[in-house]
Amino acid sequence: MSENLIKASEGRPWAAWQQSAHLARASWITPDQLLPAGRRLVLLAPHPDDEILMAGGLLAGLHGREQDVLLISATDGEGSHPESATWTEHRLRRQRPLESRHALQQLDLDLNRLDWRRLHLKDGALPRDEAFLLNHLNQLLEPDDVLMTTWRGDGHCDHEALGRAAAQAALARQVQLVEVPVWAWHWAQPDDPRLPWSRAHRIALDETRVARKRLALAAYHSQLEPDQGRAPVLPAHLLDCLLQPFELVFL
């Protein structure tokens, strides 16, 4: 799968996804069922903003449990605006991690207690770093960890590389793997057979968690604002799908 899927698709509005029989059949779980007290969440994000797109609602309930979270940012997101005179790679490399910091604060997380590691790998080139990522995960994963990252079929090379590395590491270290579709909401059909629906579950989010996730996503100005006539990187219909009262995961 490639970014061509993302570019070729005009996107699917939430109204279309509401007709999905597969989505309707996805079982509901609570945040505490996925991440009981005492279990550590290892959240692996390809770019700044993916941690919120994937799991902003889950993270929004972890105030006081920051010690149970290890956030790994693989890249600094410098490749989101190719050929832009406004958002140069140099500017994005500084701006996007700052946006993530502000977003995490909007979730009421104490960043002084959060273990947040940035790998500074090249945006758009994570497939070449899969061996490094696998080795890195194998060294840091502990028994009973919950390893969450983007789905290995998500349609973006970086998302898929992390998904593949995480799947191998989870198998080797015998930890729970949680894959999250992000861009699939944009390019897939509502009952698309390419999605692993048999593994689909919905993490239930209350109004407070959804509201905090919405505030957190608003911190990503670089991704939400038009640039020199170009549409925002994150289209409104994608955000709408990701701000429902659940987060879709593949277990």
C-alpha positions in Angstrom: 0.0 0.0 0.0 1.3 3.5 -0.7 0.6 7.2 -0.3 -1.0 7.0 -3.8 -4.1 5.8 -2.0 -4.2 8.9 0.2 -3.6 11.3 -2.7 -6.1 9.6 -5.0 -8.9 9.6 -2.5 -11.2 12.5 -2.0 -12.0 11.1 1.5 -14.9 9.5 3.2 -17.2 11.7 5.4 -18.4 10.3 8.7 -21.9 10.0 7.2 -20.5 7.3 4.9 -18.8 5.4 7.7 -22.1 5.4 9.7 -23.4 3.0 7.1 -20.6 0.5 7.7 -21.8 -2.9 8.9 -18.3 -3.9 9.8 -17.8 -0.8 12.0 -21.2 -1.4 13.7 -20.1 -4.9 14.6 -16.8 -3.9 16.1 -17.1 -4.7 19.8 -16.8 -2.0 22.5 -14.1 -2.0 25.2 -13.3 0.5 27.9 -10.0 2.4 28.2 -9.4 0.5 31.5 -9.9 -2.8 29.7 -7.3 -2.0 27.2 -4.9 -0.4 29.7 -5.6 -1.6 33.3 -3.9 0.1 36.2 -0.2 -0.9 36.4 0.2 -1.7 32.7 2.5 0.5 30.6 1.4 2.0 27.3 4.2 2.2 24.8 2.9 4.6 22.2 4.9 4.8 19.0 4.0 7.8 16.8 5.4 8.2 13.3 4.9 12.0 13.3 4.0 14.7 15.8 0.1 14.7 15.8 -0.2 10.9 15.3 -0.1 10.3 19.0 -3.3 12.4 19.4 -4.9 11.1 16.2 -4.4 7.6 17.3 -5.0 7.8 21.0 -5.9 11.3 22.2 -9.0 10.0 23.9 -7.2 7.2 25.6 -4.4 9.5 26.8 -7.0 12.1 28.0 -7.9 9.8 30.9 -4.3 9.1 32.1 -3.7 12.2 34.3 -2.0 10.8 37.4 -0.8 7.7 35.4 1.8 9.5 33.4 4.4 7.0 34.8 2.5 4.3 32.9 3.1 6.0 29.5 6.2 5.8 27.2 5.7 8.0 24.2 8.1 7.5 21.3 8.1 10.1 18.5 9.9 8.5 15.5 10.3 11.7 13.4 9.9 15.4 13.9 7.4 15.7 11.0 9.6 17.9 8.9 8.3 16.4 5.6 4.6 17.4 5.9 4.8 20.4 3.5 7.1 19.6 0.6 8.2 22.6 -1.5 6.5 25.0 0.8 8.1 28.4 1.3 6.2 29.0 4.5 6.6 25.6 6.3 10.2 24.7 5.5 11.7 21.5 6.9 13.8 23.6 9.3 10.8 25.4 10.6 8.6 22.2 10.8 11.4 20.3 12.7 11.0 22.8 15.5 7.3 23.6 15.2 5.7 20.2 15.1 7.2 18.9 18.4 6.1 22.1 20.1 2.6 21.5 18.8 2.7 18.0 20.3 3.9 19.4 23.6 1.0 21.8 23.7 -1.5 19.1 22.6 -0.4 16.8 25.4 -0.9 19.6 27.9 -4.4 20.0 26.6 -5.0 16.4 27.6 -4.1 17.4 31.2 -1.0 15.3 31.2 2.0 16.3 33.4 4.9 16.3 30.9 7.4 16.4 33.8 6.2 12.9 34.6 5.8 11.6 31.1 8.6 9.6 29.5 8.7 11.1 26.0 11.5 10.1 23.7 12.2 11.5 20.3 14.2 9.5 17.8 14.7 12.3 15.2 14.5 9.8 12.2 13.8 11.2 8.8 10.2 11.9 7.9 9.1 9.9 4.9 11.9 7.4 5.2 11.0 5.2 8.1 10.9 2.0 6.0 14.7 2.1 5.8 14.9 2.4 9.6 12.7 -0.7 10.3 15.6 -2.8 11.5 16.7 0.0 13.9 13.1 0.4 15.1 12.7 -3.3 15.7 15.9 -3.5 17.7 15.0 -0.4 19.7 11.6 -1.8 20.6 13.0 -5.2 21.5 15.3 -3.5 24.0 12.8 -1.4 25.7 9.6 -3.5 25.8 8.8 -5.1 29.1 6.3 -7.9 30.1 2.7 -6.7 30.2 3.4 -3.6 28.1 0.7 -2.5 25.6 2.4 -1.5 22.4 0.3 0.9 20.3 1.2 2.3 16.9 -0.3 3.0 13.5 -1.8 0.1 11.5 0.7 -1.6 9.1 -1.8 -1.1 6.2 -2.6 2.5 6.8 -1.5 3.8 3.4 1.5 6.0 4.5 5.0 4.5 4.3 6.0 5.8 7.8 2.8 4.5 9.4 3.2 1.1 7.8 6.9 0.8 8.7 6.1 1.4 12.4 3.2 -1.0 12.2 5.5 -3.8 10.8 8.3 -3.1 13.3 5.9 -3.1 16.2 4.2 -6.3 15.0 7.5 -8.1 14.9 8.6 -6.7 18.3 5.3 -7.6 19.9 5.6 -11.1 18.7 9.2 -11.5 19.8 8.6 -9.9 23.3 5.1 -11.4 23.8 3.4 -8.1 24.5 -0.1 -6.8 23.5 -0.1 -5.1 20.1 -2.6 -2.4 19.3 -2.7 -1.1 15.7 -4.7 2.1 14.9 -5.9 3.2 11.5 -5.4 6.9 10.8 -5.3 7.6 7.1 -7.5 4.5 6.3 -10.4 6.7 7.4 -9.6 8.8 4.4 -9.0 6.3 1.6 -10.9 3.2 2.6 -14.5 2.3 1.8 -16.8 1.9 4.8 -16.8 -1.9 4.5 -13.4 -2.2 2.8 -12.2 -5.8 2.8 -8.6 -4.6 3.1 -9.2 -3.6 6.7 -8.8 -6.4 9.3 -12.3 -6.1 10.6 -12.1 -9.4 12.6 -9.6 -7.6 14.9 -11.6 -4.4 15.2 -12.7 -3.0 18.5 -13.9 0.4 19.6 -12.5 2.1 22.7 -15.4 4.0 24.3 -14.7 7.7 25.0 -16.9 9.9 27.1 -17.7 13.5 26.3 -14.8 14.8 28.4 -12.2 12.6 26.6 -13.6 13.6 23.2 -13.5 17.3 24.2 -9.9 17.1 25.4 -8.9 15.3 22.2 -10.5 18.0 20.1 -8.6 20.7 22.1 -5.4 18.8 21.6 -5.8 18.4 17.9 -6.4 22.2 17.6 -2.8 22.7 18.7 -1.5 21.4 15.4 -1.7 24.7 13.5 0.9 23.7 10.9 -1.4 20.7 9.9 -4.7 22.5 10.1 -4.1 25.7 8.2 -4.1 26.1 4.4 -0.7 26.9 3.0 -0.3 29.2 -0.1 -3.6 27.9 -1.6 -3.0 24.3 -0.7 -5.6 22.5 1.5 -4.6 21.7 5.1 -2.6 18.5 5.6 -5.4 17.1 7.9 -8.7 17.4 6.1 -11.8 18.2 8.1 -13.6 15.0 7.2 -10.7 12.9 8.5 -10.7 14.8 11.8 -14.5 14.3 12.0 -14.0 10.5 11.8 -11.3 10.6 14.4 -13.3 12.7 16.9 -16.2 10.3 17.3 -16.9 8.9 20.8 -14.6 6.0 20.2 -11.1 5.1 18.9 -11.0 2.2 16.5 -8.2 -0.3 17.1 -7.1 -3.6 15.7 -6.1 -6.1 18.4 
